[in-house]
Amino acid sequence: MNRTLQQKDKEFIWHPYTQMKDFEDRDLLLVDRADGIFLFDSDGNRYYDTISSWWCVMHGHNHPIIKEAVKRQLDRLEQVHFAATTHQGAIELSEYLVGITPARLSKVFFSDNGSTANEVALKMSFQYRIIKGEQGREKFISLERGYHGDTIGTISLGGVPAFEGPFRPLTFDSYRIPAPYCYRCPMGCDMPERSSYDAASDPAFAALNCSLECIGPLRTLLQEQGHRITAMIMEPLLMGAGGIIVYPVEYVREAAELCSRHGVHLIFDEVATGFGRTGSMFALDQAGVCPDFLCLSKGLTGGYMPLAATLTTDEIYRAFYADYSEGKTFFHGHTFTANPLGCAAALGSAEVFRKERVLEHLGDRVVALQQGKERFSHIPHVGDIRGIGMAAAFELVEDRGTKQPFDADKRVGWQVYLQGLENGLVLRPLGDVSYLFLPLCTEPDQIEDILRRTEKTFVQVFSRI
């Protein structure tokens, strides 16, 4: 049975972000079932889901509250178009989202994934300028190493070259500024010795004694071109696909202040950072900043159904509110906008947050991960160790003293992935950055076991290269 399935997979399926030739003589991990923070393959082997199944499974797999919410909805209403119709789940979910986000964010626009949540924000900001007679504001700002999705619009604002790849000719021009990447500071500043700060007590690196020179390019750009810019998009505190880059909370605050000063919309892409990932419900809570647009997905449904939301202000909403003949309607949507099953899963996740007091119980888990990750400092090829909330990352380098990366042909991250499977871990790398993006329900003793297995995996891989 398993052999037949593997053969059919290779015959019929093209997997995302995967060079299929890698599996010419190797089987994929055939996942049969899941429970809690574990995946089980078709042979019954167990693996820690250390990346929350691409960062979305917040409360673990097979959670009874979310399952029951979806089952109830399935017996009532599975799908209805959302143009000029509505349903209870979408209404209650909108009320919930408005209630847990800053007061200025009062309107919710639903979509189906993180890419489209961000694309919606870009299009809303752009059309808002047209409505307001500000056609000169046509440019966007994004960060190098930023990632906001795979649509043409979001690729245009992405800063990860591998994802842009051959699609560059299809994209529009935008302004990209250096990322606040502390380990490889774009301004050439030296990062303090690891012993000089405690990332567990200060996960956003607010006490790095950094002069924040990296905000300079944004300040200069806005001074010179602010009148041409409609919005800036950023992943607050934690840049995901660019390498799990954790950066100072002061950068978020400074960027918000500069955007406000120059009348530039601020878009927070919290697709990966939302719903407890950074230790608070949203990363913006730690910065005390309210954007003009907040984009959510992944953990919105606890990872059970595709759903996304873009929240914005009444000021922006009112600009589109007019007689149809004025041509101000926001023409964007898709078949499964506000899908009732997705809304039910999201409301089920909200119930888990309330009943299990998830955020209240995160403290010990965050400490276990952020303090525990420091054990990797003895491994010579672990160049940087960074983390925030329930995320931790290890940048693997050829030479720790010079920060020289490994030659790409060595595919060290890939080797870590394969060895991790042998040790009961799913460790999908970002290049040579291996990381943990743990479900919020991961207990301290499980975190310790994951760290021990990860450490063993690194040692085994480095002994061969």
C-alpha angles and dihedrals in degrees: 000000000000092000091051092050092050091050092049091048091057091045098050113016133079109194124212121254088003132123097218093204087070086073098046090108099014133070124235119239102272104209113203103175143343139214130180108326094339135095120200123205126217090268092055096255115148127225133183109241091224094168097049089241092296096336099297109094100091104164099031131264124302096018109179097218095054093041092053092048091055093045092052091050092047090062091050112036127345102179141357130165112257101215107109092344131087141182139207097256094056091047094050093044092051090051090050094050093047088049096055098042131068116295095248091064100082106145129066126203114189128215136153112258144009095268093056093043088059093040089055091054092050093050094044092052092047095048091045089061091051092049090050093048093249097126091150090071099082104129133090133206124219137164127256109251089024120135125198105161146294104276116109091253095051093042086056088061096039122108102198107100095203091061094046090048115138093352096079093103089059096054132088124239120262138163116266121191130190116281120241089248102163097190091053098027110201089214094054096248118152117242113232120256110274091246091062096070139037110223092187094061093035105031096167090058091239092151100054092117086235120158088215093233088162090076088065097086091054092048092050094045093051092047091053103032107015092116089061097049126090101181148353120219124202143158103237117233095338126055106199121191092025089072110296089279114186115199140179121290088223089067090059092049094047092047091050092050093049093048091049092049092054097040093248119149115241118218118194113202101205094161090120101023099048129100102036102316095125094040097269128069089261131008089235088067090068092050095044089225130135116206126205090240130026117194120202137178136119101058092031090095095027086255096295103110137014110262138137139182137200114203122198143163131279089241092062092041093052092054089066094043106102145108111303091242090066091070096230098126114127102237103202133111145108139223097268100042108153091356107200094229091051091048090050091052090049092051088048090054089049088053090052090052089053102040097041094038088227098179092048091055096046095084099080092041093051091049091049091054100039095045093037094054090065089074088080092068091092093063108096097215096050100098101175134015116197138160151148131197110333095346129089132170138194119202107209116210140178093231121021094195095057097026087233109171122230117264106268091234090067090064092202094173090054090051089052090052094052094045090046090060088056088054096048097261135119101214106168107185133216097221103299094341110104114193148175120226099176128195110255090243094063107125123223093251090052090049089053091052092048091050092048092050092045091051090050090050093053093048091050093050095045091050088065102046 
